[in-house]
Amino acid sequence: MYIGKVIGNVVATKKDSRLVGSKLLIVCPLVRDSKEKDTMVVAVDAVGAGIGEVVLVVKGSTARAALGIDAPIDAAIVGIVDTMEV
């Protein structure tokens, strides 16, 4: 699991049928000083996150399990961060 910031969304009218109805968001992982890394991930939103929010992201089989569907998912947003302390 890692923390990231939602920076955009993805619209794909043609996609795997198991992803129909899923909201796809672009997430940049955050590093220790709360700045974004130079990488981006497309994640399926399971909690209703929006652009600009800091979120919890899981990857791999954990992402598929979090959504409870058997679909080609590599990352899923499973929480919205209210506060952080380091």
HELIX and SHEET records of a PDB file:
HELIX    1   1 SER A   17  LEU A   19  5                                   3    
HELIX    2   2 SER A   61  LEU A   67  1                                   7    
SHEET    1   A 6 TYR A   2  VAL A  10  0                                        
SHEET    2   A 6 LEU A  24  PRO A  29 -1                                        
SHEET    3   A 6 VAL A  41  ASP A  45 -1                                        
SHEET    4   A 6 ALA A  75  ILE A  80  1                                        
SHEET    5   A 6 VAL A  54  LYS A  59 -1                                        
SHEET    6   A 6 TYR A   2  VAL A  10 -1                                        
END                                                                             
